[in-house]
């Protein structure tokens, strides 16, 4: 399955998630789907996924810089997926599952773009990076996935397609393990795994909304 990443150093109020594992994030996603909740959740809605902890839920929403009191729950779930210890394949598979809205085992170009926006947004906030992924950069990554899989923009990719791309894109060195630089550099938020050079990141825009839909490429 690949090399397991060491746990990331999380900023407040996400420190307690350092004790989470991928099973806990899988439960988070399963509970969200079972409760049929909206994409945008207030602190009460988020607390339904966090053992009823409304105080922590409110702190999480504030940390995401929400201007309307709502959090994009998929940013939270996929961000959590990236910060816990797991192999690249396991992380990619769970992120894919979160965006397989139709349950068909495939996702569209738009869904792939939103997946990248949400996951990297959540990851950035939880690590306190102060930067968010740029829409055009994530769209370019989605195009890259489809090109690698020899799919046109109107087709869909499977989980196997996505896992193939993810392992190549993150450029895992199995001798050194999966690092934050591998993840961030692959998406333009840190040193590139291919060159080692730092690439530009987009400044955080607190005025952007935190709620996204499957048909929109705005993840904040």
Backbone as ProteinMPNN parsed JSONL, in Angstrom:
{"seq_chain_A": "XXXXXXXXXXXXXXXXXXXXXXXXXXXXXXXXXXXXXXXXXXXXXXXXXXXXXXXXXXXXXXXXXXXXXXXXXXXXXXXXXXXXXXXXXXXXXXXXXXXXXXXXXXXXXXXXXXXXXXXXXXXXXXXXXXXXXXXXXXXXXXXXXXXXXXXXXXXXXXXXXXXXXXXXXXXXXXXXXXXXXXXXXXXXXXXXXXXXXXXXXXXXXXXXXXXXXXXXXXXX", "coords_chain_A": {"N_chain_A": [[0.808, -1.212, 0.0], [2.148, 1.171, 0.309], [4.132, 3.897, 1.677], [3.656, 5.066, 5.009], [2.615, 8.196, 6.174], [4.069, 10.343, 8.611], [2.465, 11.911, 11.42], [0.998, 15.107, 10.93], [1.877, 18.399, 12.181], [-0.464, 20.054, 13.907], [-2.414, 23.071, 14.101], [-4.113, 25.132, 16.607], [-7.691, 25.117, 16.349], [-7.229, 22.38, 16.065], [-5.67, 20.465, 17.266], [-6.382, 18.139, 18.717], [-7.011, 16.349, 16.773], [-4.702, 15.118, 16.107], [-4.631, 12.738, 17.322], [-6.298, 11.207, 15.879], [-7.061, 8.591, 13.489], [-7.167, 7.077, 10.198], [-9.47, 5.575, 10.208], [-11.138, 6.961, 11.935], [-11.666, 9.228, 10.409], [-12.971, 8.055, 8.273], [-15.294, 7.272, 9.586], [-16.303, 9.79, 10.139], [-16.983, 10.674, 7.549], [-18.841, 8.659, 6.865], [-20.85, 9.071, 8.799], [-21.65, 11.635, 8.086], [-22.742, 11.183, 5.519], [-24.769, 9.353, 6.177], [-26.465, 10.875, 7.765], [-27.388, 12.632, 5.948], [-26.708, 15.371, 5.547], [-26.328, 18.926, 4.787], [-23.967, 20.516, 2.477], [-22.889, 22.844, 3.493], [-22.385, 23.545, 6.813], [-23.505, 24.711, 10.003], [-22.337, 25.442, 13.372], [-23.853, 23.769, 14.971], [-24.72, 21.74, 13.203], [-22.211, 20.692, 12.438], [-21.376, 19.727, 14.873], [-22.877, 17.449, 15.15], [-21.41, 15.567, 13.913], [-19.23, 15.418, 15.454], [-19.359, 14.183, 17.972], [-21.241, 15.688, 19.349], [-19.991, 17.977, 20.258], [-20.292, 21.157, 20.55], [-18.888, 23.476, 21.198], [-16.258, 23.022, 20.313], [-16.823, 22.649, 17.623], [-17.699, 25.196, 16.885], [-15.336, 26.645, 17.193], [-13.768, 25.462, 15.23], [-15.102, 26.237, 12.875], [-14.699, 28.999, 12.984], [-11.928, 29.034, 12.695], [-11.661, 28.349, 10.051], [-12.236, 30.693, 8.859], [-14.796, 31.531, 8.178], [-17.329, 33.632, 6.871], [-20.003, 33.566, 7.106], [-20.819, 31.897, 9.092], [-20.872, 29.255, 8.406], [-19.422, 26.1, 7.492], [-17.651, 24.462, 4.922], [-18.245, 21.264, 4.791], [-16.996, 19.209, 3.433], [-14.458, 20.168, 2.961], [-13.485, 20.078, 5.531], [-13.62, 17.303, 6.109], [-12.03, 16.074, 4.065], [-9.673, 17.476, 4.434], [-9.017, 16.586, 6.992], [-8.542, 13.954, 6.354], [-6.122, 14.156, 4.975], [-4.343, 14.974, 6.982], [-4.101, 12.969, 8.898], [-2.346, 9.922, 9.859], [-1.586, 7.769, 7.272], [-1.351, 5.753, 4.287], [-0.426, 7.119, 1.05], [-2.135, 6.058, -0.913], [-4.355, 5.225, 0.583], [-5.287, 7.649, 1.632], [-5.906, 9.042, -0.734], [-7.907, 7.373, -1.757], [-9.986, 7.653, 0.124], [-10.562, 10.383, -0.063], [-11.46, 10.423, -2.693], [-13.779, 8.859, -2.437], [-15.355, 10.577, -0.912], [-16.123, 12.44, -2.766], [-17.465, 11.087, -4.69], [-20.235, 11.572, -5.582], [-22.432, 10.416, -6.858], [-22.188, 7.783, -6.286], [-21.193, 5.897, -8.043], [-18.653, 5.034, -8.388], [-17.036, 6.649, -9.847], [-15.835, 9.908, -10.855], [-16.439, 13.255, -12.01], [-14.884, 15.818, -14.103], [-15.406, 18.371, -12.941], [-16.031, 17.581, -10.304], [-13.591, 16.48, -9.564], [-11.935, 18.743, -9.609], [-13.118, 20.279, -7.56], [-12.71, 18.562, -5.437], [-9.894, 18.751, -5.133], [-9.678, 21.497, -4.458], [-11.154, 21.611, -2.043], [-9.871, 19.67, -0.357], [-7.173, 20.575, -0.205], [-7.602, 23.11, 0.801], [-8.692, 22.54, 3.364], [-6.506, 21.127, 4.464], [-4.514, 23.107, 4.434], [-5.57, 25.018, 6.244], [-5.678, 23.511, 8.622], [-3.009, 23.069, 9.133], [-2.176, 25.609, 9.499], [-1.163, 27.273, 7.444], [-1.813, 29.629, 6.15], [-2.387, 30.042, 3.499], [-4.204, 29.365, 0.497], [-5.349, 26.992, -1.962], [-5.214, 27.931, -5.399], [-7.898, 28.513, -7.673], [-7.46, 28.199, -10.482], [-5.106, 26.732, -10.521], [-5.879, 24.325, -9.347], [-7.748, 23.483, -11.186], [-6.05, 23.011, -13.304], [-4.637, 20.847, -12.281], [-6.678, 18.951, -12.206], [-7.182, 18.673, -14.937], [-4.778, 17.53, -15.634], [-4.966, 15.02, -14.41], [-7.026, 13.822, -15.93], [-5.857, 13.854, -18.421], [-3.661, 12.139, -18.056], [-5.053, 9.797, -17.69], [-6.082, 9.456, -20.131], [-8.592, 10.525, -20.764], [-11.343, 12.505, -21.895], [-12.555, 15.874, -21.232], [-15.212, 15.587, -20.621], [-15.652, 13.109, -19.75], [-15.496, 10.578, -17.122], [-13.437, 9.726, -14.321], [-12.145, 6.749, -12.762], [-11.765, 5.26, -9.455], [-9.375, 3.81, -9.45], [-8.025, 5.088, -11.533], [-7.646, 7.595, -10.345], [-6.069, 6.954, -8.111], [-3.757, 6.053, -9.358], [-2.844, 8.424, -10.564], [-2.48, 9.986, -8.23], [-0.389, 8.737, -6.757], [1.731, 9.092, -8.494], [1.815, 11.885, -8.771], [2.31, 12.918, -6.193], [4.819, 11.994, -5.835], [6.218, 10.032, -4.198], [8.895, 9.153, -2.132], [9.914, 6.197, -1.161], [11.881, 5.615, 0.617], [12.133, 7.767, 2.267], [9.586, 8.417, 3.037], [6.212, 9.804, 3.109], [5.82, 13.215, 3.024], [4.767, 16.486, 4.28], [5.699, 18.373, 2.489], [5.742, 16.919, 0.111], [3.001, 16.67, -0.452], [2.078, 19.386, -0.452], [3.803, 20.62, -2.312], [3.113, 19.283, -4.635], [0.752, 20.457, -5.323], [1.233, 23.137, -5.633], [1.67, 24.616, -3.275], [3.988, 24.719, -1.859], [7.414, 23.486, -1.618], [8.312, 22.033, -4.687], [7.967, 18.559, -5.34], [9.341, 17.549, -7.446], [11.346, 19.36, -8.245], [12.274, 20.633, -5.972], [12.156, 23.309, -5.597], [10.592, 26.219, -4.237], [7.222, 26.923, -4.832], [4.684, 29.232, -5.94], [2.049, 30.289, -3.733], [-1.441, 30.841, -3.217], [-2.738, 33.746, -1.626], [-4.637, 33.693, 1.377], [-8.082, 34.242, 1.179], [-10.304, 35.803, 2.956], [-12.863, 36.633, 2.412], [-14.153, 34.889, 0.805], [-16.806, 32.56, 0.303], [-17.588, 29.766, 2.447], [-18.969, 27.591, 1.503], [-19.577, 25.03, -0.793], [-20.793, 23.462, -3.819], [-21.548, 20.413, -5.657], [-21.505, 21.226, -8.306], [-20.1, 23.517, -8.526], [-16.978, 25.231, -8.748], [-15.958, 26.644, -6.669], [-14.566, 26.407, -3.608], [-14.395, 27.598, -1.161]], "CA_chain_A": [[0.0, 0.0, 0.0], [2.959, 2.374, 0.272], [4.695, 4.427, 2.911], [2.735, 5.806, 5.863], [3.116, 9.522, 6.541], [4.027, 10.722, 10.013], [1.378, 12.851, 11.665], [1.317, 16.518, 10.742], [1.746, 19.263, 13.348], [-1.701, 20.797, 13.702], [-2.577, 24.305, 14.863], [-5.415, 25.227, 17.261], [-8.188, 24.194, 17.368], [-7.239, 21.048, 15.46], [-4.645, 19.615, 17.882], [-6.881, 16.828, 19.15], [-7.073, 15.462, 15.613], [-3.434, 14.395, 16.004], [-4.894, 11.397, 17.847], [-7.178, 10.506, 14.943], [-6.503, 7.772, 12.419], [-8.022, 7.119, 9.015], [-10.765, 4.987, 10.569], [-11.958, 8.039, 12.513], [-12.112, 10.081, 9.307], [-13.964, 7.262, 7.546], [-16.536, 7.387, 10.356], [-16.777, 11.156, 9.917], [-17.645, 10.685, 6.244], [-20.013, 7.774, 6.92], [-21.888, 9.75, 9.579], [-22.144, 12.75, 7.27], [-23.604, 10.637, 4.469], [-25.934, 8.715, 6.793], [-27.353, 11.911, 8.284], [-27.87, 13.385, 4.783], [-26.553, 16.782, 5.892], [-25.955, 19.834, 3.706], [-22.536, 20.755, 2.309], [-22.548, 23.917, 4.412], [-22.9, 23.258, 8.149], [-23.198, 25.618, 11.099], [-21.669, 24.729, 14.454], [-24.73, 22.698, 15.449], [-24.643, 20.642, 12.247], [-20.894, 20.067, 12.524], [-21.281, 19.006, 16.148], [-23.507, 16.141, 14.982], [-20.363, 14.666, 13.434], [-18.111, 15.496, 16.401], [-19.813, 13.722, 19.287], [-22.05, 16.709, 20.001], [-19.136, 19.028, 20.828], [-20.628, 22.409, 19.872], [-17.84, 24.479, 21.43], [-15.166, 22.732, 19.386], [-17.335, 22.881, 16.273], [-17.706, 26.642, 16.648], [-13.936, 27.055, 17.036], [-13.317, 24.975, 13.919], [-15.688, 27.091, 11.844], [-13.987, 30.278, 13.045], [-10.576, 28.83, 12.165], [-11.761, 28.312, 8.598], [-12.442, 32.056, 8.379], [-16.129, 31.671, 7.598], [-17.989, 34.926, 7.026], [-21.446, 33.361, 7.248], [-21.09, 30.932, 10.148], [-20.971, 27.906, 7.848], [-18.184, 25.476, 7.032], [-17.754, 23.453, 3.875], [-17.924, 20.05, 5.537], [-16.089, 18.368, 2.66], [-13.111, 20.682, 3.225], [-13.093, 19.565, 6.843], [-13.423, 15.851, 6.05], [-10.871, 15.717, 3.239], [-8.495, 18.02, 5.105], [-8.7, 15.638, 8.062], [-7.985, 12.774, 5.692], [-4.726, 14.419, 4.613], [-3.456, 15.215, 8.122], [-3.902, 11.78, 9.724], [-1.363, 8.979, 9.34], [-2.098, 6.751, 6.355], [-0.582, 5.723, 3.048], [-0.977, 7.99, 0.005], [-3.243, 5.381, -1.577], [-5.506, 5.237, 1.484], [-5.78, 9.025, 1.685], [-6.522, 9.356, -2.025], [-9.131, 6.587, -1.9], [-11.048, 8.219, 0.949], [-10.946, 11.659, -0.674], [-12.256, 10.077, -3.877], [-15.091, 8.405, -1.97], [-16.115, 11.738, -0.441], [-16.619, 13.211, -3.911], [-18.229, 10.218, -5.582], [-21.586, 11.945, -5.169], [-23.427, 9.524, -7.459], [-21.975, 6.428, -5.803], [-20.955, 5.029, -9.198], [-17.247, 4.673, -8.47], [-16.377, 7.536, -10.806], [-16.089, 11.326, -10.619], [-16.301, 14.102, -13.192], [-13.85, 16.851, -14.076], [-15.778, 19.368, -11.936], [-15.901, 16.976, -8.98], [-12.157, 16.342, -9.296], [-11.43, 20.081, -9.288], [-13.618, 20.665, -6.24], [-11.993, 17.706, -4.486], [-8.586, 19.362, -4.876], [-9.879, 22.76, -3.754], [-11.601, 21.345, -0.675], [-8.866, 18.943, 0.417], [-6.009, 21.427, 0.052], [-8.06, 24.189, 1.679], [-8.743, 21.998, 4.714], [-5.139, 20.806, 4.873], [-3.825, 24.372, 4.672], [-6.091, 25.617, 7.473], [-5.324, 22.678, 9.773], [-1.583, 23.232, 9.387], [-1.91, 27.021, 9.732], [-0.266, 27.753, 6.395], [-2.175, 30.973, 5.721], [-2.51, 30.089, 2.039], [-5.218, 28.46, -0.028], [-5.098, 26.648, -3.362], [-5.846, 28.779, -6.407], [-8.845, 27.793, -8.514], [-6.896, 27.819, -11.777], [-4.103, 25.693, -10.297], [-6.575, 23.065, -9.104], [-8.327, 23.087, -12.471], [-4.945, 22.456, -14.086], [-4.365, 19.513, -11.739], [-7.754, 18.069, -12.666], [-6.905, 18.404, -16.354], [-3.633, 16.62, -15.666], [-5.475, 13.687, -14.087], [-7.782, 13.299, -17.065], [-4.908, 13.635, -19.518], [-2.92, 10.928, -17.729], [-5.957, 8.65, -17.847], [-6.55, 9.485, -21.52], [-10.023, 10.819, -20.739], [-11.649, 13.883, -22.26], [-13.09, 16.668, -20.126], [-16.607, 15.247, -20.369], [-15.683, 11.739, -19.242], [-15.279, 10.453, -15.688], [-12.329, 8.852, -13.953], [-12.441, 5.783, -11.714], [-10.874, 5.341, -8.3], [-8.054, 3.322, -9.857], [-7.416, 6.187, -12.288], [-7.258, 8.643, -9.407], [-4.964, 6.461, -7.292], [-2.577, 6.042, -10.222], [-2.371, 9.804, -10.665], [-2.058, 10.493, -6.924], [0.921, 8.207, -6.379], [2.73, 9.712, -9.366], [1.869, 13.326, -8.541], [2.919, 13.215, -4.906], [6.23, 11.628, -5.995], [6.644, 9.476, -2.917], [10.168, 8.464, -1.993], [9.611, 5.202, -0.134], [12.953, 5.584, 1.609], [11.969, 8.895, 3.185], [8.206, 8.526, 3.464], [5.38, 10.88, 2.576], [5.932, 14.412, 3.85], [3.891, 17.601, 3.929], [6.239, 19.003, 1.281], [5.283, 16.147, -1.035], [1.606, 17.012, -0.726], [1.935, 20.802, -0.782], [4.523, 20.914, -3.542], [2.389, 18.719, -5.773], [-0.388, 21.311, -5.644], [1.608, 24.539, -5.719], [1.626, 25.296, -1.981], [5.249, 24.526, -1.156], [8.481, 23.013, -2.5], [7.912, 21.023, -5.658], [8.666, 17.301, -5.132], [10.158, 17.237, -8.621], [12.493, 20.261, -8.379], [12.728, 21.119, -4.681], [11.999, 24.757, -5.55], [9.328, 26.674, -3.691], [6.322, 27.479, -5.832], [3.803, 30.258, -5.379], [0.771, 29.92, -3.135], [-2.413, 31.924, -3.247], [-3.035, 34.273, -0.306], [-5.959, 33.354, 1.884], [-9.087, 35.273, 0.937], [-11.314, 35.572, 3.986], [-14.181, 37.038, 1.96], [-14.769, 33.852, -0.011], [-17.747, 31.756, 1.076], [-17.086, 28.453, 2.834], [-19.875, 26.541, 1.067], [-19.485, 24.67, -2.199], [-21.722, 22.451, -4.295], [-20.89, 19.554, -6.633], [-21.455, 21.827, -9.636], [-19.328, 24.754, -8.461], [-15.558, 25.031, -8.476], [-15.549, 27.47, -5.532], [-14.566, 25.538, -2.442], [-14.401, 28.343, 0.082]], "C_chain_A": [[0.843, 1.265, 0.0], [3.398, 2.821, 1.648], [3.661, 5.227, 3.683], [3.374, 7.118, 6.268], [3.065, 9.708, 8.042], [2.986, 11.813, 10.195], [1.854, 14.291, 11.535], [1.174, 17.265, 12.063], [0.577, 20.209, 13.116], [-1.763, 22.021, 14.599], [-3.932, 24.286, 15.568], [-6.483, 25.655, 16.258], [-8.16, 22.74, 16.928], [-6.31, 20.055, 16.151], [-5.156, 18.221, 18.232], [-6.975, 15.835, 17.995], [-5.756, 14.733, 15.384], [-3.57, 12.974, 16.54], [-5.801, 10.59, 16.923], [-6.369, 9.593, 14.029], [-7.488, 7.783, 11.255], [-9.399, 6.531, 9.294], [-11.688, 6.046, 11.148], [-12.477, 8.953, 11.413], [-13.148, 9.348, 8.454], [-15.313, 7.324, 8.252], [-17.149, 8.768, 10.178], [-17.549, 11.239, 8.604], [-18.902, 9.834, 6.258], [-21.162, 8.422, 7.676], [-22.495, 10.899, 8.79], [-23.109, 12.255, 6.199], [-24.882, 10.047, 5.055], [-26.947, 9.737, 7.287], [-27.903, 12.801, 7.179], [-27.84, 14.889, 5.054], [-26.177, 17.604, 4.663], [-24.428, 19.915, 3.582], [-22.057, 21.835, 3.272], [-23.194, 23.669, 5.764], [-22.554, 24.379, 9.118], [-22.612, 24.793, 12.243], [-22.525, 23.594, 15.003], [-24.65, 21.491, 14.517], [-23.315, 19.92, 12.318], [-20.764, 19.248, 13.802], [-21.932, 17.626, 16.076], [-22.504, 15.096, 14.504], [-19.201, 14.568, 14.413], [-18.576, 15.218, 17.824], [-20.549, 14.802, 20.067], [-21.264, 17.869, 20.584], [-19.354, 20.341, 20.071], [-19.536, 23.461, 20.035], [-16.68, 24.268, 20.461], [-15.589, 23.002, 17.948], [-17.319, 24.362, 15.926], [-16.287, 27.163, 16.434], [-13.386, 26.631, 15.68], [-13.825, 25.885, 12.81], [-14.998, 28.455, 11.819], [-12.591, 30.151, 12.446], [-10.561, 28.79, 10.645], [-12.072, 29.686, 8.003], [-13.796, 32.298, 7.763], [-16.727, 33.039, 7.892], [-19.49, 34.783, 7.266], [-21.808, 32.316, 8.294], [-21.224, 29.501, 9.668], [-19.593, 27.402, 7.434], [-18.51, 24.515, 5.903], [-17.299, 22.136, 4.496], [-16.963, 19.147, 4.767], [-14.645, 18.864, 2.753], [-12.594, 20.147, 4.554], [-12.764, 18.079, 6.775], [-12.172, 15.488, 5.251], [-9.576, 16.309, 3.796], [-8.044, 17.098, 6.222], [-8.06, 14.381, 7.497], [-6.501, 12.961, 5.389], [-3.806, 14.563, 5.818], [-3.242, 13.989, 8.998], [-2.866, 10.864, 9.079], [-2.042, 7.908, 8.501], [-1.214, 6.758, 5.119], [-1.192, 6.693, 2.046], [-2.186, 7.37, -0.678], [-4.508, 5.42, -0.73], [-6.124, 6.628, 1.563], [-6.514, 9.378, 0.4], [-7.846, 8.629, -2.194], [-10.278, 7.185, -1.092], [-11.503, 9.573, 0.41], [-11.825, 11.415, -1.897], [-13.667, 9.686, -3.459], [-15.965, 9.582, -1.542], [-16.736, 12.518, -1.586], [-17.285, 12.354, -4.981], [-19.702, 10.395, -5.233], [-22.65, 10.986, -5.69], [-23.291, 8.091, -6.978], [-21.699, 5.423, -6.904], [-19.504, 4.57, -9.303], [-16.484, 5.496, -9.48], [-16.723, 8.977, -10.472], [-15.766, 12.12, -11.878], [-15.132, 15.071, -13.045], [-14.154, 17.902, -13.002], [-15.594, 18.82, -10.529], [-14.432, 16.811, -8.596], [-11.548, 17.685, -8.899], [-11.853, 20.504, -7.889], [-12.963, 19.826, -5.148], [-10.652, 18.345, -4.123], [-8.722, 20.653, -4.075], [-10.229, 22.526, -2.289], [-10.5, 20.713, 0.166], [-7.671, 19.822, 0.767], [-6.366, 22.623, 0.919], [-8.075, 23.707, 3.129], [-7.359, 21.721, 5.275], [-4.371, 22.072, 5.245], [-4.263, 25.011, 5.985], [-5.62, 24.83, 8.694], [-3.849, 22.758, 10.127], [-1.19, 24.694, 9.597], [-1.001, 27.652, 8.705], [-0.573, 29.168, 5.93], [-2.258, 31.131, 4.225], [-3.557, 29.082, 1.602], [-4.909, 28.142, -1.483], [-5.847, 27.566, -4.309], [-6.741, 27.943, -7.307], [-8.203, 27.304, -9.806], [-5.842, 26.726, -11.635], [-4.759, 24.338, -10.082], [-7.266, 22.561, -10.369], [-7.257, 22.456, -13.358], [-4.585, 21.056, -13.602], [-5.419, 18.516, -12.195], [-7.559, 17.7, -14.133], [-5.764, 17.403, -16.5], [-4.057, 15.182, -15.38], [-6.139, 13.063, -15.306], [-6.869, 13.021, -18.255], [-4.121, 12.352, -19.296], [-3.753, 9.68, -17.992], [-6.532, 8.55, -19.257], [-8.074, 9.613, -21.59], [-10.241, 12.258, -21.183], [-12.353, 14.57, -21.097], [-14.518, 16.316, -19.753], [-16.77, 13.816, -19.873], [-15.578, 11.757, -17.72], [-14.089, 9.529, -15.447], [-12.77, 7.921, -12.832], [-11.497, 5.986, -10.533], [-9.473, 4.871, -8.665], [-7.299, 4.38, -10.665], [-6.843, 7.229, -11.332], [-6.071, 8.209, -8.554], [-3.665, 6.42, -8.093], [-1.984, 7.438, -10.327], [-1.78, 10.277, -9.34], [-0.664, 10.004, -6.55], [2.029, 8.8, -7.24], [2.91, 11.188, -9.036], [2.594, 13.672, -7.248], [4.4, 12.834, -4.9], [6.828, 11.088, -4.708], [8.0, 8.789, -3.033], [9.995, 7.474, -0.845], [10.725, 5.054, 0.901], [12.742, 6.656, 2.671], [10.542, 9.072, 3.68], [7.496, 9.715, 2.846], [5.427, 12.068, 3.522], [4.921, 15.458, 3.426], [4.372, 18.292, 2.664], [5.819, 18.257, 0.022], [3.887, 16.577, -1.446], [1.49, 18.453, -1.203], [2.615, 21.149, -2.096], [3.809, 20.406, -4.774], [1.254, 19.62, -6.227], [-0.058, 22.798, -5.606], [1.547, 25.304, -4.426], [2.917, 25.131, -1.188], [6.313, 24.064, -2.122], [7.98, 21.93, -3.439], [8.666, 19.732, -5.415], [9.59, 16.962, -6.288], [11.442, 18.065, -8.663], [13.078, 20.714, -7.054], [12.594, 22.615, -4.532], [10.629, 25.126, -4.998], [8.492, 27.316, -4.782], [5.306, 28.369, -5.152], [2.535, 29.668, -4.808], [-0.15, 31.113, -3.203], [-2.659, 32.43, -1.843], [-4.449, 33.912, 0.102], [-6.893, 34.53, 1.694], [-10.248, 35.026, 1.873], [-12.712, 35.927, 3.534], [-14.872, 35.978, 1.117], [-15.662, 32.992, 0.853], [-17.189, 30.375, 1.341], [-17.917, 27.312, 2.262], [-19.708, 26.282, -0.412], [-20.54, 23.637, -2.536], [-21.006, 21.603, -5.32], [-20.742, 20.187, -8.003], [-20.657, 23.114, -9.666], [-17.878, 24.439, -8.187], [-15.066, 25.923, -7.357], [-15.667, 26.654, -4.272], [-14.517, 26.296, -1.138], [-15.569, 29.295, 0.106]], "O_chain_A": [[0.318, 2.342, -0.281], [3.073, 2.193, 2.656], [2.882, 5.977, 3.096], [4.54, 7.152, 6.662], [2.109, 9.274, 8.685], [2.662, 12.545, 9.26], [2.951, 14.646, 11.965], [0.447, 16.83, 12.956], [0.625, 21.063, 12.23], [-1.237, 22.018, 15.712], [-4.813, 23.518, 15.184], [-6.204, 26.485, 15.394], [-8.987, 21.945, 17.376], [-6.165, 18.924, 15.688], [-4.44, 17.235, 18.062], [-7.015, 14.624, 18.213], [-5.691, 13.824, 14.557], [-2.739, 12.112, 16.256], [-6.041, 9.408, 17.17], [-5.171, 9.788, 13.822], [-8.53, 8.434, 11.328], [-10.386, 6.941, 8.683], [-12.891, 6.034, 10.884], [-13.62, 9.406, 11.481], [-14.098, 9.962, 7.969], [-16.354, 7.417, 7.602], [-18.368, 8.904, 10.077], [-18.641, 11.806, 8.554], [-19.929, 10.244, 5.717], [-22.314, 8.339, 7.252], [-23.707, 11.113, 8.821], [-24.172, 12.842, 5.998], [-25.962, 10.223, 4.49], [-28.153, 9.495, 7.234], [-28.778, 13.631, 7.426], [-28.824, 15.591, 4.821], [-25.764, 17.061, 3.638], [-23.695, 19.451, 4.456], [-20.951, 21.752, 3.804], [-24.419, 23.591, 5.859], [-21.456, 24.935, 9.072], [-22.413, 23.587, 12.102], [-21.997, 22.576, 15.45], [-24.527, 20.355, 14.976], [-23.268, 18.691, 12.267], [-20.118, 18.199, 13.813], [-21.583, 16.733, 16.849], [-22.717, 13.895, 14.668], [-18.298, 13.749, 14.239], [-18.222, 15.937, 18.758], [-20.492, 14.835, 21.296], [-21.819, 18.67, 21.336], [-18.684, 20.607, 19.073], [-19.284, 24.246, 19.121], [-16.18, 25.221, 19.862], [-14.808, 23.521, 17.151], [-16.967, 24.741, 14.809], [-16.064, 28.026, 15.585], [-12.622, 27.369, 15.057], [-13.072, 26.259, 11.911], [-14.743, 29.002, 10.746], [-12.124, 31.062, 11.763], [-9.565, 29.155, 10.019], [-12.163, 29.828, 6.784], [-13.942, 33.176, 6.913], [-16.643, 33.541, 9.013], [-20.169, 35.758, 7.589], [-22.961, 31.894, 8.381], [-21.642, 28.626, 10.426], [-18.713, 28.185, 7.073], [-19.535, 23.835, 5.935], [-16.105, 21.921, 4.702], [-16.197, 18.399, 5.376], [-13.711, 18.071, 2.637], [-11.418, 19.806, 4.685], [-11.749, 17.641, 7.316], [-11.352, 14.689, 5.703], [-8.506, 15.717, 3.65], [-6.85, 16.849, 6.391], [-7.146, 13.814, 8.095], [-5.714, 12.025, 5.531], [-2.607, 14.304, 5.705], [-2.288, 13.962, 9.776], [-2.545, 11.011, 7.9], [-2.957, 7.227, 8.963], [-0.416, 7.676, 4.931], [-2.361, 7.056, 2.178], [-3.153, 8.066, -0.989], [-5.604, 5.623, -1.252], [-7.347, 6.768, 1.561], [-7.607, 9.943, 0.435], [-8.805, 9.198, -2.715], [-11.415, 7.222, -1.562], [-12.696, 9.877, 0.424], [-12.814, 12.117, -2.109], [-14.642, 10.135, -4.062], [-17.172, 9.584, -1.782], [-17.756, 13.182, -1.407], [-17.628, 12.848, -6.055], [-20.336, 9.503, -4.669], [-23.665, 10.77, -5.028], [-24.171, 7.267, -7.228], [-21.94, 4.229, -6.73], [-19.159, 3.804, -10.203], [-15.408, 5.099, -9.926], [-17.769, 9.251, -9.883], [-14.939, 11.718, -12.697], [-14.482, 15.132, -12.002], [-13.266, 18.282, -12.239], [-15.063, 19.508, -9.656], [-14.072, 16.983, -7.432], [-10.744, 17.759, -7.97], [-11.044, 21.025, -7.12], [-12.693, 20.327, -4.057], [-10.315, 18.464, -2.945], [-7.973, 20.88, -3.125], [-9.668, 23.167, -1.4], [-10.225, 21.168, 1.276], [-7.208, 19.816, 1.907], [-5.533, 23.102, 1.689], [-7.543, 24.374, 4.017], [-7.073, 22.044, 6.428], [-3.662, 22.102, 6.251], [-3.429, 25.49, 6.753], [-5.207, 25.421, 9.692], [-3.47, 22.543, 11.278], [-0.023, 24.996, 9.844], [-0.156, 28.478, 9.048], [0.297, 29.841, 5.378], [-2.206, 32.254, 3.722], [-3.769, 28.066, 2.263], [-4.271, 28.942, -2.167], [-6.991, 27.937, -4.046], [-6.403, 26.815, -7.665], [-8.369, 26.146, -10.189], [-5.697, 25.885, -12.522], [-4.268, 23.32, -10.57], [-7.357, 21.354, -10.593], [-7.521, 21.489, -14.072], [-4.266, 20.179, -14.405], [-5.101, 17.375, -12.529], [-7.75, 16.547, -14.52], [-5.785, 16.541, -17.379], [-3.578, 14.244, -16.017], [-5.852, 11.922, -15.669], [-7.084, 12.068, -19.005], [-3.93, 11.566, -20.224], [-3.247, 8.654, -18.447], [-7.355, 7.681, -19.547], [-8.745, 8.921, -22.355], [-9.427, 13.132, -20.887], [-12.704, 13.933, -20.104], [-14.992, 16.702, -18.684], [-17.884, 13.363, -19.609], [-15.571, 12.823, -17.104], [-13.779, 8.664, -16.266], [-13.657, 8.256, -12.047], [-10.556, 6.777, -10.6], [-8.488, 5.47, -8.234], [-6.09, 4.549, -10.505], [-5.71, 7.683, -11.488], [-5.167, 9.005, -8.3], [-2.596, 6.719, -7.561], [-0.773, 7.62, -10.196], [-0.715, 10.893, -9.315], [0.156, 10.787, -6.072], [3.148, 8.99, -6.764], [4.034, 11.688, -9.022], [3.395, 14.606, -7.208], [5.154, 13.304, -4.048], [7.814, 11.616, -4.195], [8.22, 7.957, -3.912], [9.935, 7.875, 0.318], [10.525, 4.433, 1.945], [13.123, 6.48, 3.829], [10.31, 9.801, 4.644], [8.104, 10.528, 2.15], [5.104, 11.932, 4.702], [4.297, 15.352, 2.371], [3.564, 18.747, 1.855], [5.569, 18.873, -1.014], [3.615, 16.818, -2.622], [0.879, 18.719, -2.238], [2.06, 21.892, -2.906], [3.883, 21.02, -5.838], [0.836, 19.56, -7.383], [-0.961, 23.632, -5.554], [1.388, 26.525, -4.445], [2.942, 25.375, 0.019], [6.152, 24.225, -3.332], [7.29, 21.006, -3.01], [9.89, 19.765, -5.29], [10.521, 16.172, -6.129], [12.496, 17.566, -9.058], [14.235, 21.132, -6.995], [12.882, 23.155, -3.465], [9.636, 24.443, -5.251], [8.979, 28.141, -5.556], [5.089, 28.278, -3.943], [2.006, 28.681, -5.318], [0.299, 32.259, -3.242], [-2.782, 31.617, -0.927], [-5.349, 33.836, -0.735], [-6.549, 35.67, 2.006], [-11.081, 34.153, 1.627], [-13.677, 35.559, 4.206], [-16.036, 36.135, 0.75], [-15.332, 32.715, 2.007], [-16.4, 29.861, 0.548], [-17.596, 26.151, 2.517], [-19.697, 27.222, -1.207], [-21.114, 23.01, -1.646], [-19.958, 22.009, -5.821], [-19.923, 19.726, -8.797], [-20.542, 23.745, -10.717], [-17.572, 23.485, -7.472], [-13.863, 25.965, -7.103], [-16.768, 26.247, -3.9], [-14.594, 25.674, -0.079], [-15.751, 30.024, 1.082]]}, "name": "protein", "num_of_chains": 1, "seq": "XXXXXXXXXXXXXXXXXXXXXXXXXXXXXXXXXXXXXXXXXXXXXXXXXXXXXXXXXXXXXXXXXXXXXXXXXXXXXXXXXXXXXXXXXXXXXXXXXXXXXXXXXXXXXXXXXXXXXXXXXXXXXXXXXXXXXXXXXXXXXXXXXXXXXXXXXXXXXXXXXXXXXXXXXXXXXXXXXXXXXXXXXXXXXXXXXXXXXXXXXXXXXXXXXXXXXXXXXXXX"}
